[in-house]
């Protein structure tokens, strides 16, 4: 039986869709304003009629505003236009690898790799606090050991079908992928194939009467091997959406796309964590696995031992695995004795191999097919929400407002009254028509095009009789010209009266603030600081916000990335805008600076705004040979964190005489202090940033030395690298903050521009380039 469709008799939940509720609210308002002079509120009263029709028209506006948001934002150009305006889930939700699981996913995503593990590399240096230096060996008993953090190596488990001749290429591809996705202040030293440790399984198993012995043998071999070395499975997006967690909840889009964007589907975090490299084999687990196999009735005896072991294990229930090795089943030395009713059953080895191969093909595993699944962008159905039909057409015929007009015998006074009523009602018509136009242009209100400034939109109401006469259009104009003239008048005359340029820019900034807040970001502090700078305008803030939103998918995705130091091409080392850290990209966007780049800032005239970010961990020779970064020998120093200058340390060098960084811009260092605050807030919580403001000569000196080190590190011999690093470390050691000159004077002099502020000024007798 077909479902019977009915219209509910209960009032709508939304007030804007309930004509009766709107009418009651309107009458209550009328009674409060004019209850003493207007007492007839019956339906025959013209005022009540007008109110009733207005409320009816308002329900139409409320209905349009309740359309799905994808319909309101839809473009007539279809899905492709929507994709340009809105990033997809795959573009916005994933992030660059951050955790060890993320990096494992990244490597397992390569077709030739079955599993992968990331292991920390223990590196110890020794601090001589008397000589204020580090060394790779302990020279004195009093030297303190320093454990360097952030170095890793990767172990990968290759697929069985990868030929030995192809393995070096796979290892190189894995290292290239790791370096291209390296975390800030971390580094990968090498990628190697995981060594295996073979284990033998000896068991005596009782089968059920109808069991297939070959099938049981094959299943035992496969499942025990799966326990030793679990397979990491990849899922399609449709499969992930259908899966449920242990508590019965389904995976949401943000959980599915969490982590790096993979080429071959999605990997479940819990399954990946369970596929970690084993450190021990529990005999009880193996027995449970065998008992769960169809056809097995009882396990009479079972033993797991390392292959080649000649002595008994101290504890057969807990078999250790050598550190850094992956256990694997040694089928040649394993012995499975199966019986039925106490009688041995010996399956044919060829049948066992055939059943094992067939089961292996049916087992779920990792897909090697490129499948970059994504959620579709809702195309929406474009709706003509700006189309407006005047509510004057709904008045009773006696009012003379409709197409029929008044009787032919109506007096001139009566006709004039009808025109006056049309003009009066046009006030309400215009507000509602503009509302419809505003709703139709909502996609422009939230546009990230910096050229878009208009936030109020208008349209002419041309759907009532004699509209040209009421609007007083130019005689002789056709409908199109008359309509265009009315819209121009509304835009150029009513627009400035209602808004004005300053209000339009302020509203445009508010719309952009709304979009930025949806990403849990904020620009309020930036606007507050920059608005006090000479020449700063609201239009500048709009341009900065639009640039931030336009690049947000990449800025958000790469926020924790370091640059790829494994690249050796000259265009990847210097004068590059692509091979820079994600933190630099984000800081440049948040501070309204030019796009982040590694180039000569001080060589330009005037000096460009920008920064040079140096990761201390990368300022090293192979094996931490000399030269090493200096340490502080002063036991009373409060600025030195510890004896480790490498682990999670960065140096951010900025030109003190560039653009808004200079003291002369507004006779203060407000923007410089704001930049320092943003750098410290945006740097990862575990990374310590040293910020230094350099004058033009010293900035040029640092840039020259750093570029020479990058080039020598990429392609130079050992001696050239050591010489370049030595020179760079000496330059960085002498790099000191530059502050404007201040004077020690009476605070009552009134001279605020040259006051000496501790930590922000220098006296005339102090060295220029020192704090």
C-alpha positions as CSV (number, residue, x, y, z in Angstrom):
1,X,0.0,0.0,0.0
2,X,1.3,3.4,-1.0
3,X,2.1,5.8,1.7
4,X,-0.5,8.5,2.1
5,X,1.0,12.0,1.8
6,X,-0.6,14.6,4.0
7,X,0.0,18.2,5.0
8,X,0.5,18.6,8.7
9,X,-2.0,20.7,10.6
10,X,0.5,21.7,13.3
11,X,2.1,25.1,12.9
12,X,5.6,25.3,11.4
13,X,8.5,25.3,13.8
14,X,10.1,28.2,12.2
15,X,8.4,31.6,12.9
16,X,9.3,32.9,9.5
17,X,7.2,30.1,7.9
18,X,4.1,30.6,10.1
19,X,1.9,33.3,8.6
20,X,-0.5,33.3,11.5
21,X,2.2,33.7,14.1
22,X,3.7,36.6,12.1
23,X,0.3,38.3,11.8
24,X,-0.3,38.0,15.6
25,X,3.2,39.4,16.3
26,X,2.5,42.3,13.9
27,X,-0.9,43.1,15.5
28,X,0.7,43.1,18.9
29,X,3.3,45.6,17.7
30,X,0.6,47.8,16.2
31,X,-1.3,47.8,19.5
32,X,1.8,48.8,21.4
33,X,2.5,51.7,19.1
34,X,-1.0,53.0,18.2
35,X,-3.5,51.3,20.5
36,X,-5.2,54.6,21.4
37,X,-5.9,55.9,17.9
38,X,-6.3,52.6,16.0
39,X,-8.8,50.4,17.6
40,X,-10.4,48.6,14.6
41,X,-8.2,45.5,14.0
42,X,-10.7,43.5,12.0
43,X,-10.0,42.0,8.6
44,X,-11.9,44.7,6.7
45,X,-9.4,47.4,8.0
46,X,-6.9,48.3,5.2
47,X,-4.1,48.3,7.6
48,X,-4.9,44.8,8.8
49,X,-5.2,43.7,5.2
50,X,-1.8,45.2,4.4
51,X,-0.3,43.5,7.4
52,X,-1.9,40.2,6.5
53,X,-0.5,40.3,3.0
54,X,3.0,41.4,4.2
55,X,3.1,38.4,6.6
56,X,2.2,36.1,3.7
57,X,5.0,37.6,1.6
58,X,7.4,37.1,4.5
59,X,6.7,33.4,4.7
60,X,7.9,33.2,1.1
61,X,11.1,34.8,2.1
62,X,11.5,32.5,5.0
63,X,10.9,29.5,2.7
64,X,13.6,30.6,0.3
65,X,16.1,31.1,3.2
66,X,15.4,27.6,4.4
67,X,16.7,26.0,1.1
68,X,19.7,23.7,1.5
69,X,22.9,25.7,1.7
70,X,24.3,23.9,-1.3
71,X,21.3,25.2,-3.3
72,X,21.9,28.8,-2.1
73,X,25.6,28.5,-3.0
74,X,25.1,26.6,-6.2
75,X,26.3,28.1,-9.5
76,X,24.8,27.7,-12.9
77,X,28.2,26.4,-14.1
78,X,27.7,23.1,-12.2
79,X,29.9,21.0,-10.0
80,X,33.2,22.3,-11.4
81,X,32.4,25.8,-10.3
82,X,31.6,24.6,-6.8
83,X,34.9,22.7,-6.7
84,X,36.7,26.0,-7.4
85,X,34.9,27.7,-4.5
86,X,35.0,24.8,-1.9
87,X,37.9,22.4,-1.3
88,X,36.9,18.7,-1.2
89,X,37.3,16.5,1.9
90,X,40.5,15.0,0.5
91,X,42.0,18.5,-0.1
92,X,41.1,19.9,3.3
93,X,40.8,17.2,6.0
94,X,44.1,15.2,5.6
95,X,47.3,16.5,7.1
96,X,50.9,15.9,6.4
97,X,52.3,12.9,8.3
98,X,52.9,13.7,12.0
99,X,52.8,10.6,14.1
100,X,54.7,7.3,13.7
101,X,51.5,5.7,12.4
102,X,51.1,8.4,9.8
103,X,54.6,7.7,8.4
104,X,53.9,3.9,8.5
105,X,50.8,4.6,6.4
106,X,52.8,6.7,4.0
107,X,55.3,3.9,3.4
108,X,52.7,1.1,3.3
109,X,50.9,3.0,0.6
110,X,53.7,2.2,-1.8
111,X,52.7,-0.8,-3.9
112,X,55.9,-2.8,-3.2
113,X,55.8,-2.5,0.6
114,X,53.7,-4.8,2.8
115,X,54.4,-3.2,6.1
116,X,56.8,-0.6,7.6
117,X,58.0,0.6,11.0
118,X,59.7,3.8,12.1
119,X,62.3,3.5,14.9
120,X,64.1,6.2,16.8
121,X,67.9,6.4,16.4
122,X,69.7,6.9,19.6
123,X,72.5,9.4,19.2
124,X,74.5,10.6,22.2
125,X,76.9,13.6,22.4
126,X,78.9,14.8,25.3
127,X,78.9,18.3,26.7
128,X,82.1,19.8,28.0
129,X,80.6,22.7,30.1
130,X,84.1,24.1,30.9
131,X,85.2,24.5,27.3
132,X,81.6,25.2,26.2
133,X,81.6,22.6,23.4
134,X,80.0,19.4,22.3
135,X,81.9,16.2,21.3
136,X,81.0,12.8,19.9
137,X,83.2,11.2,22.6
138,X,83.5,11.7,26.3
139,X,86.8,13.5,26.9
140,X,86.4,14.0,30.7
141,X,84.5,12.1,33.3
142,X,82.6,15.3,34.2
143,X,81.2,15.6,30.6
144,X,77.4,15.3,30.6
145,X,75.7,13.1,28.1
146,X,73.3,14.7,25.6
147,X,70.7,12.5,23.9
148,X,69.8,14.0,20.5
149,X,66.1,13.6,19.7
150,X,64.3,13.6,16.3
151,X,66.4,11.1,14.3
152,X,64.7,8.0,12.9
153,X,65.2,5.0,10.6
154,X,62.7,3.0,8.7
155,X,62.3,-0.7,8.4
156,X,60.1,-2.0,5.6
157,X,58.7,-5.4,4.8
158,X,58.7,-5.9,1.0
159,X,56.2,-8.0,-0.8
160,X,57.3,-11.5,-1.7
161,X,57.1,-10.8,-5.5
162,X,59.6,-7.9,-5.4
163,X,62.7,-9.1,-7.2
164,X,66.1,-8.6,-5.5
165,X,67.3,-6.4,-8.3
166,X,64.3,-4.0,-7.7
167,X,64.8,-3.7,-4.0
168,X,67.3,-0.8,-4.1
169,X,64.9,1.3,-6.2
170,X,62.0,0.5,-3.7
171,X,64.2,1.6,-0.7
172,X,65.2,4.8,-2.6
173,X,61.5,5.6,-3.3
174,X,60.7,5.0,0.3
175,X,63.4,7.4,1.5
176,X,62.3,10.0,-1.0
177,X,58.8,9.8,0.2
178,X,59.9,10.2,3.8
179,X,62.1,13.2,3.1
180,X,59.4,14.9,1.1
181,X,57.1,14.6,4.2
182,X,59.7,15.2,6.9
183,X,58.5,16.8,10.1
184,X,60.0,20.1,11.2
185,X,63.1,19.4,13.4
186,X,63.2,15.7,12.5
187,X,65.1,13.7,10.0
188,X,65.4,10.2,8.6
189,X,68.8,8.6,8.4
190,X,68.1,5.4,6.3
191,X,65.6,2.9,5.1
192,X,66.4,-0.8,5.2
193,X,64.5,-4.1,4.7
194,X,63.5,-5.6,7.9
195,X,65.5,-8.7,8.9
196,X,63.5,-11.8,9.6
197,X,63.8,-14.5,12.3
198,X,62.4,-17.9,11.4
199,X,60.3,-19.9,13.8
200,X,59.3,-23.5,13.6
201,X,55.9,-24.8,14.7
202,X,55.5,-28.4,15.8
203,X,52.0,-29.5,16.6
204,X,49.9,-32.6,17.0
205,X,46.3,-31.9,16.1
206,X,43.1,-34.0,16.2
207,X,40.8,-33.3,13.2
208,X,37.1,-33.7,13.0
209,X,35.9,-36.8,11.1
210,X,34.8,-34.9,8.0
211,X,37.7,-32.4,7.9
212,X,39.9,-31.9,4.8
213,X,43.4,-32.4,6.1
214,X,45.0,-30.4,3.2
215,X,42.7,-27.5,3.9
216,X,43.5,-27.5,7.6
217,X,47.2,-27.6,7.0
218,X,47.0,-24.7,4.6
219,X,44.8,-22.7,7.0
220,X,47.2,-23.3,9.9
221,X,50.2,-22.1,7.8
222,X,48.5,-19.0,6.6
223,X,47.0,-17.9,9.9
224,X,50.1,-18.6,12.0
225,X,52.1,-16.6,9.5
226,X,49.5,-13.8,9.7
227,X,49.9,-13.8,13.5
228,X,53.7,-13.6,13.1
229,X,53.5,-10.8,10.5
230,X,50.1,-9.2,10.2
231,X,48.9,-7.9,6.9
232,X,47.8,-4.3,6.8
233,X,44.6,-4.0,4.8
234,X,43.5,-1.0,2.8
235,X,39.8,0.0,2.4
236,X,37.9,2.0,-0.1
237,X,35.9,5.0,1.0
238,X,32.7,3.1,0.6
239,X,34.0,0.3,2.8
240,X,35.1,2.8,5.5
241,X,31.7,4.5,5.6
242,X,30.1,1.1,6.1
243,X,32.4,-0.1,8.8
244,X,31.6,0.2,12.5
245,X,33.8,0.5,15.6
246,X,33.7,-1.8,18.6
247,X,31.1,0.4,20.3
248,X,28.9,0.3,17.2
249,X,29.5,3.8,16.0
250,X,30.3,4.5,12.3
251,X,33.4,6.2,11.0
252,X,32.8,9.9,10.2
253,X,34.4,11.8,7.3
254,X,36.8,13.7,9.5
255,X,38.0,10.4,11.2
256,X,38.3,8.6,7.8
257,X,40.4,11.4,6.2
258,X,42.5,11.9,9.4
259,X,46.2,11.5,8.6
260,X,48.0,11.7,5.3
261,X,46.1,11.4,2.0
262,X,47.0,8.0,0.5
263,X,47.0,6.9,-3.1
264,X,45.6,3.4,-2.5
265,X,42.6,3.8,-0.1
266,X,42.5,4.1,3.6
267,X,44.2,2.3,6.5
268,X,42.6,1.8,9.9
269,X,44.7,3.1,12.8
270,X,43.7,0.3,15.1
271,X,44.6,-2.4,12.6
272,X,47.9,-0.7,11.8
273,X,48.8,-0.5,15.5
274,X,48.1,-4.2,15.9
275,X,50.5,-4.9,13.0
276,X,53.5,-3.5,14.8
277,X,56.7,-5.6,14.8
278,X,56.5,-8.3,17.4
279,X,58.8,-8.6,20.3
280,X,57.5,-11.9,21.6
281,X,55.3,-14.8,20.5
282,X,52.6,-16.0,23.0
283,X,52.0,-19.7,22.6
284,X,48.5,-19.3,23.9
285,X,47.7,-17.0,21.0
286,X,48.9,-19.6,18.5
287,X,46.9,-22.3,20.1
288,X,43.8,-20.2,20.0
289,X,44.4,-19.4,16.3
290,X,44.7,-23.1,15.5
291,X,41.6,-24.0,17.5
292,X,39.5,-21.5,15.6
293,X,40.2,-23.2,12.3
294,X,37.3,-25.1,10.8
295,X,38.0,-28.8,11.0
296,X,40.2,-28.8,14.1
297,X,38.8,-30.7,17.1
298,X,41.7,-30.5,19.6
299,X,45.3,-29.4,19.9
300,X,47.1,-32.2,21.7
301,X,50.5,-30.5,21.6
302,X,52.1,-27.4,20.1
303,X,55.5,-25.8,20.4
304,X,57.0,-22.7,18.8
305,X,60.8,-22.4,18.7
306,X,63.3,-20.3,16.8
307,X,64.7,-22.3,13.8
308,X,68.0,-23.9,14.6
309,X,67.6,-23.7,18.3
310,X,69.3,-26.7,20.0
311,X,68.5,-26.0,23.6
312,X,65.1,-25.8,25.3
313,X,63.4,-22.5,25.9
314,X,63.3,-21.2,29.5
315,X,59.6,-20.5,29.0
316,X,57.8,-22.1,26.1
317,X,54.7,-20.0,26.6
318,X,56.5,-16.7,25.9
319,X,59.0,-17.0,23.0
320,X,61.1,-13.8,22.6
321,X,61.9,-12.3,19.1
322,X,65.2,-10.7,18.4
323,X,65.0,-6.9,18.6
324,X,64.3,-5.3,15.2
325,X,63.5,-8.6,13.5
326,X,60.2,-9.8,12.1
327,X,59.1,-13.3,12.9
328,X,58.2,-15.6,10.0
329,X,57.0,-19.2,9.8
330,X,59.7,-21.6,8.7
331,X,57.6,-24.1,6.7
332,X,60.5,-26.5,6.0
333,X,61.4,-27.1,9.6
334,X,57.8,-27.0,10.9
335,X,56.0,-30.3,11.6
336,X,52.2,-30.7,11.7
337,X,50.9,-34.1,12.6
338,X,47.2,-34.4,12.1
339,X,45.1,-37.4,13.3
340,X,41.5,-38.6,13.0
341,X,40.4,-40.8,15.9
342,X,44.1,-41.3,16.8
343,X,45.1,-42.4,13.3
344,X,47.7,-40.2,11.5
345,X,46.5,-38.4,8.3
346,X,49.2,-37.3,5.9
347,X,47.9,-34.8,3.2
348,X,49.6,-34.4,-0.1
349,X,52.1,-31.5,-0.1
350,X,51.0,-30.4,-3.5
351,X,47.4,-30.2,-2.4
352,X,48.4,-28.2,0.7
353,X,50.3,-25.7,-1.4
354,X,47.4,-25.4,-3.8
355,X,44.9,-24.8,-1.0
356,X,47.3,-22.3,0.6
357,X,47.6,-20.3,-2.6
358,X,43.9,-20.3,-3.1
359,X,43.2,-19.1,0.5
360,X,45.9,-16.4,0.2
361,X,44.2,-14.9,-2.9
362,X,40.9,-14.8,-1.0
363,X,42.4,-13.2,2.1
364,X,41.8,-9.4,2.3
365,X,44.9,-7.4,2.0
366,X,46.4,-4.1,0.8
367,X,45.2,-2.8,-2.6
368,X,47.9,-1.8,-5.0
369,X,45.5,0.0,-7.2
370,X,45.7,3.8,-7.3
371,X,42.4,4.9,-5.7
372,X,42.3,8.5,-4.5
373,X,38.7,8.3,-3.1
374,X,37.0,11.6,-2.2
375,X,33.6,12.8,-1.1
376,X,31.8,14.6,-3.9
377,X,31.2,18.3,-3.6
378,X,27.4,18.9,-3.3
379,X,26.5,20.4,-6.7
380,X,23.2,21.8,-5.4
381,X,20.3,22.9,-7.5
382,X,20.6,26.6,-8.6
383,X,17.4,28.4,-7.6
384,X,16.2,31.8,-8.8
385,X,15.9,33.1,-5.2
386,X,16.2,36.7,-6.5
387,X,12.9,36.5,-8.5
388,X,10.3,38.6,-6.7
389,X,6.6,39.0,-7.3
390,X,5.2,42.2,-5.7
391,X,2.7,41.5,-2.9
392,X,0.6,44.4,-4.3
393,X,-0.8,42.0,-6.8
394,X,-2.5,40.1,-4.0
395,X,-4.6,43.0,-2.7
396,X,-8.4,42.9,-3.3
397,X,-9.5,44.3,-6.6
398,X,-11.3,47.2,-4.8
399,X,-7.9,48.7,-4.0
400,X,-7.2,49.2,-7.8
401,X,-3.6,48.0,-7.5
402,X,-3.7,45.0,-9.8
403,X,-3.5,44.7,-13.6
404,X,-7.3,45.6,-13.9
405,X,-6.8,48.9,-12.1
406,X,-9.7,51.1,-11.1
407,X,-13.0,51.5,-12.9
408,X,-13.1,53.6,-16.0
409,X,-15.2,56.2,-14.2
410,X,-12.8,56.6,-11.3
411,X,-12.0,60.2,-10.5
412,X,-8.5,61.7,-10.8
413,X,-8.3,62.0,-7.0
414,X,-9.1,58.3,-6.7
415,X,-6.4,57.4,-9.3
416,X,-3.9,59.6,-7.4
417,X,-4.7,57.8,-4.2
418,X,-4.0,54.5,-5.9
419,X,-0.7,55.7,-7.1
420,X,0.1,57.0,-3.6
421,X,-0.7,53.6,-2.1
422,X,1.5,51.9,-4.7
423,X,4.4,54.2,-3.8
424,X,3.8,53.6,-0.1
425,X,3.7,49.8,-0.6
426,X,6.8,50.0,-2.7
427,X,8.8,50.7,0.4
428,X,8.0,47.2,1.7
429,X,8.3,45.7,-1.7
430,X,11.8,47.1,-2.1
431,X,13.0,45.8,1.2
432,X,11.8,42.3,0.4
433,X,13.0,42.4,-3.2
434,X,16.5,43.4,-1.9
435,X,16.4,40.6,0.6
436,X,15.8,38.1,-2.2
437,X,18.6,39.7,-4.2
438,X,20.9,39.4,-1.2
439,X,20.0,35.8,-0.7
440,X,20.7,35.1,-4.4
441,X,24.2,36.7,-4.0
442,X,25.1,34.9,-0.8
443,X,27.9,33.0,-2.6
444,X,29.4,36.4,-3.4
445,X,29.2,37.5,0.2
446,X,31.4,34.6,1.2
447,X,33.7,34.9,-1.8
448,X,37.5,34.9,-1.2
449,X,38.1,37.1,-4.3
450,X,39.9,40.3,-2.9
451,X,38.3,42.4,-5.6
452,X,34.8,41.6,-4.3
453,X,33.9,44.5,-2.1
454,X,30.1,44.9,-2.4
455,X,28.0,43.5,0.5
456,X,24.6,45.1,-0.2
457,X,22.7,44.1,-3.4
458,X,19.6,45.7,-4.9
459,X,17.0,45.0,-7.6
460,X,14.1,46.9,-9.1
461,X,10.6,45.7,-8.4
462,X,8.9,45.5,-11.8
463,X,6.1,43.0,-11.1
464,X,3.3,45.5,-10.3
465,X,1.3,47.7,-12.5
466,X,2.6,51.1,-13.6
467,X,6.0,50.5,-11.9
468,X,7.7,53.0,-14.3
469,X,5.4,55.8,-13.2
470,X,6.0,55.1,-9.5
471,X,9.7,54.9,-9.9
472,X,9.6,58.0,-12.1
473,X,11.9,56.5,-14.8
474,X,13.2,58.4,-17.8
475,X,10.4,58.8,-20.4
476,X,11.1,56.6,-23.5
477,X,13.2,54.0,-21.7
478,X,12.4,50.4,-22.4
479,X,12.0,47.9,-19.6
480,X,15.6,46.9,-19.6
481,X,17.0,50.4,-19.6
482,X,14.5,51.5,-16.9
483,X,15.4,48.6,-14.7
484,X,19.1,49.2,-15.1
485,X,18.6,52.9,-14.2
486,X,16.7,52.0,-11.0
487,X,19.4,49.5,-9.9
488,X,22.1,52.1,-10.6
489,X,20.2,54.7,-8.5
490,X,19.8,52.3,-5.6
491,X,23.5,51.4,-5.7
492,X,24.9,54.9,-6.1
493,X,22.4,56.8,-4.0
494,X,20.8,54.5,-1.5
495,X,24.0,52.3,-1.1
496,X,26.3,55.1,0.2
497,X,23.5,56.3,2.4
498,X,22.9,52.9,4.0
499,X,26.5,51.8,4.1
500,X,29.3,53.9,2.6
501,X,32.7,52.6,1.6
502,X,34.0,52.2,5.2
503,X,30.9,50.2,6.2
504,X,31.2,48.0,3.1
505,X,34.8,47.2,3.8
506,X,34.0,46.6,7.5
507,X,31.2,44.2,6.5
508,X,33.4,42.5,4.0
509,X,36.0,41.9,6.7
510,X,33.3,40.5,8.9
511,X,32.2,38.0,6.3
512,X,35.8,36.9,5.8
513,X,36.2,36.6,9.6
514,X,33.3,34.3,9.6
515,X,34.9,32.0,7.0
516,X,38.3,32.1,8.9
517,X,36.5,31.2,12.2
518,X,35.1,28.1,10.6
519,X,38.7,26.8,10.4
520,X,39.3,27.8,14.0
521,X,41.6,30.6,12.9
522,X,41.5,34.3,13.8
523,X,42.9,37.6,12.4
524,X,41.6,40.0,15.1
525,X,45.1,40.5,16.6
526,X,46.6,41.1,13.2
527,X,44.0,43.7,12.2
528,X,44.3,45.4,15.6
529,X,48.1,45.8,15.3
530,X,48.3,46.7,11.6
531,X,45.5,49.2,11.7
532,X,47.7,51.5,13.7
533,X,50.5,51.5,11.0
534,X,50.7,54.4,8.7
535,X,49.0,53.7,5.4
536,X,47.2,50.6,6.6
537,X,43.6,50.3,5.2
538,X,40.7,47.9,5.6
539,X,41.3,46.8,2.0
540,X,44.8,45.6,3.0
541,X,43.2,43.4,5.7
542,X,40.8,42.0,3.1
543,X,43.6,41.1,0.7
544,X,45.5,39.3,3.5
545,X,42.5,37.4,4.7
546,X,41.6,36.3,1.1
547,X,45.1,35.2,0.5
548,X,45.1,33.2,3.7
549,X,41.8,31.5,2.8
550,X,42.8,30.8,-0.8
551,X,45.9,29.0,0.3
552,X,44.4,27.4,3.5
553,X,44.3,23.8,2.3
554,X,48.0,23.8,1.8
555,X,48.8,26.0,4.8
556,X,46.8,23.7,7.0
557,X,48.1,20.5,5.5
558,X,51.8,21.5,5.6
559,X,51.9,23.3,8.9
560,X,54.2,20.8,10.6
561,X,56.4,20.0,7.6
562,X,60.1,20.9,7.2
563,X,61.6,21.5,3.8
564,X,63.0,18.6,1.7
565,X,66.7,18.8,2.3
566,X,67.4,15.7,0.2
567,X,66.8,17.7,-3.1
568,X,70.0,18.7,-4.8
569,X,68.8,20.8,-7.7
570,X,69.8,24.5,-7.4
571,X,66.2,25.7,-7.8
572,X,65.3,23.6,-4.8
573,X,68.0,25.1,-2.6
574,X,67.8,28.8,-3.1
575,X,65.4,31.2,-4.8
576,X,62.6,28.7,-4.1
577,X,59.0,29.3,-3.0
578,X,58.1,25.6,-3.1
579,X,60.8,23.9,-1.0
580,X,60.2,25.8,2.2
581,X,58.9,24.6,5.5
582,X,55.1,24.6,6.2
583,X,55.7,26.8,9.3
584,X,57.2,29.5,7.1
585,X,54.3,29.3,4.7
586,X,51.8,29.7,7.6
587,X,53.6,32.5,9.2
588,X,53.9,34.5,6.0
589,X,50.1,34.1,5.5
590,X,49.2,35.1,9.1
591,X,51.5,38.1,9.1
592,X,50.4,39.4,5.7
593,X,53.9,39.0,4.2
594,X,54.9,37.9,0.7
595,X,54.7,34.2,0.0
596,X,57.3,32.3,1.9
597,X,60.5,31.8,0.0
598,X,64.2,31.0,0.6
599,X,66.0,33.8,-1.1
600,X,68.1,36.9,-0.6
601,X,66.1,39.4,1.6
602,X,68.9,41.8,2.4
603,X,70.2,42.1,-1.1
604,X,67.0,43.8,-2.3
605,X,66.3,47.5,-2.1
606,X,64.3,48.2,0.0
607,X,64.8,45.1,2.1
608,X,61.9,42.7,1.7
609,X,59.8,41.4,4.5
610,X,60.4,37.7,5.1
611,X,62.3,35.3,7.3
612,X,65.0,32.7,7.2
613,X,64.1,29.6,9.2
614,X,67.0,27.3,10.1
615,X,66.6,23.9,11.7
616,X,69.4,23.2,14.1
617,X,69.2,19.5,13.6
618,X,70.2,19.9,10.0
619,X,73.3,21.8,10.9
620,X,75.4,18.7,11.2
621,X,77.9,16.6,9.4
622,X,77.4,12.9,9.0
623,X,77.6,11.1,12.3
624,X,77.8,14.4,14.2
625,X,81.4,15.0,13.4
626,X,83.0,18.4,14.0
627,X,82.0,21.2,13.7
628,X,79.2,21.1,16.2
629,X,76.9,23.8,17.5
630,X,78.2,25.7,20.6
631,X,76.7,25.5,24.0
632,X,76.6,27.9,26.9
633,X,79.3,27.6,29.6
634,X,77.8,30.2,31.9
635,X,76.1,28.4,34.8
636,X,74.1,31.6,35.7
637,X,72.7,32.0,32.2
638,X,68.9,32.0,32.1
639,X,68.5,32.1,28.4
640,X,70.1,28.7,27.8
641,X,67.6,25.8,28.0
642,X,70.1,22.9,28.3
643,X,73.2,21.3,26.8
644,X,71.3,20.2,23.7
645,X,71.3,22.8,20.9
646,X,70.0,20.3,18.3
647,X,66.8,18.6,19.4
648,X,63.7,20.5,18.3
649,X,65.4,23.9,18.0
650,X,64.9,26.4,15.2
651,X,66.3,29.8,14.5
652,X,64.1,32.4,12.9
653,X,66.1,35.3,11.4
654,X,64.2,38.4,10.3
655,X,65.3,41.7,8.6
656,X,65.0,44.5,11.2
657,X,64.9,47.2,8.6
658,X,62.2,45.8,6.3
659,X,58.7,47.2,5.8
660,X,56.6,47.1,8.9
661,X,59.5,45.6,10.9
662,X,61.3,48.9,11.0
663,X,61.1,51.2,14.1
664,X,60.5,54.2,11.9
665,X,57.2,53.0,10.5
666,X,55.1,54.0,13.6
667,X,57.9,54.9,16.0
668,X,57.3,51.7,17.9
669,X,58.1,48.0,17.6
670,X,54.4,46.9,17.9
671,X,54.4,44.9,14.7
672,X,57.8,43.3,15.4
673,X,56.6,42.2,18.9
674,X,53.4,40.9,17.3
675,X,55.4,38.9,14.8
676,X,57.4,37.3,17.6
677,X,54.3,36.4,19.4
678,X,52.8,34.8,16.3
679,X,56.0,32.8,15.6
680,X,56.0,31.4,19.1
681,X,52.3,30.6,19.0
682,X,52.4,28.9,15.6
683,X,55.6,26.9,16.2
684,X,54.8,23.3,17.3
685,X,54.6,23.1,21.1
686,X,57.7,20.9,21.3
687,X,59.9,23.2,19.1
688,X,61.8,26.0,20.7
689,X,62.2,29.0,18.5
690,X,65.1,31.5,18.8
691,X,64.1,34.8,17.1
692,X,66.7,37.3,15.9
693,X,66.3,40.7,14.2
694,X,69.3,41.5,12.0
695,X,70.3,44.6,10.2
696,X,70.9,44.5,6.5
697,X,74.7,43.8,6.5
698,X,74.4,41.0,9.1
699,X,71.3,39.5,7.4
700,X,73.2,39.4,4.1
701,X,76.1,37.7,5.8
702,X,73.9,35.0,7.3
703,X,72.1,34.4,4.0
704,X,75.3,34.1,2.1
705,X,76.8,31.6,4.6
706,X,73.5,29.6,4.8
707,X,73.3,29.4,1.0
708,X,76.9,28.2,0.7
709,X,76.2,25.5,3.3
710,X,73.0,24.3,1.5
711,X,74.9,24.0,-1.8
712,X,77.9,22.3,-0.2
713,X,75.7,19.9,1.7
714,X,73.8,19.0,-1.4
715,X,76.6,18.2,-3.8
716,X,80.0,19.2,-2.2
717,X,82.7,16.9,-0.9
718,X,83.2,16.3,2.8
719,X,85.9,19.0,3.2
720,X,83.7,21.6,1.4
721,X,80.8,20.7,3.6
722,X,82.8,21.0,6.8
723,X,84.3,24.4,5.7
724,X,80.8,25.8,4.8
725,X,79.3,24.6,8.1
726,X,82.1,26.0,10.1
727,X,81.6,29.4,8.5
728,X,77.9,29.3,9.0
729,X,78.1,28.4,12.7
730,X,80.5,31.3,13.2
731,X,78.2,33.8,11.5
732,X,75.2,32.5,13.5
733,X,77.2,32.8,16.7
734,X,77.8,36.5,16.0
735,X,74.2,37.3,15.0
736,X,72.6,39.5,17.5
737,X,69.3,41.4,17.8
738,X,69.2,45.0,16.5
739,X,67.0,47.5,18.4
740,X,66.5,51.3,18.0
741,X,68.5,53.6,20.1
742,X,67.0,54.9,23.3
743,X,67.9,57.4,25.9
744,X,68.1,57.2,29.7
745,X,66.0,60.2,30.7
746,X,63.4,61.5,33.1
747,X,60.0,59.9,32.4
748,X,58.3,63.3,32.8
749,X,60.0,64.8,29.7
750,X,57.2,63.7,27.4
751,X,59.5,62.4,24.7
752,X,57.9,58.9,24.1
753,X,59.7,58.2,20.8
754,X,63.2,57.8,22.3
755,X,62.5,56.2,25.7
756,X,64.9,53.4,26.7
757,X,62.9,50.2,27.2
758,X,64.8,47.2,28.7
759,X,65.1,44.4,26.2
760,X,63.7,46.6,23.3
761,X,66.2,49.5,23.0
762,X,69.9,50.1,23.0
763,X,71.9,53.0,24.5
764,X,73.9,55.2,22.3
765,X,77.1,53.7,23.8
766,X,76.2,50.1,23.3
767,X,77.3,48.0,20.3
768,X,74.9,48.3,17.5
769,X,74.5,44.7,16.8
770,X,74.2,43.4,20.3
771,X,71.3,43.2,22.7
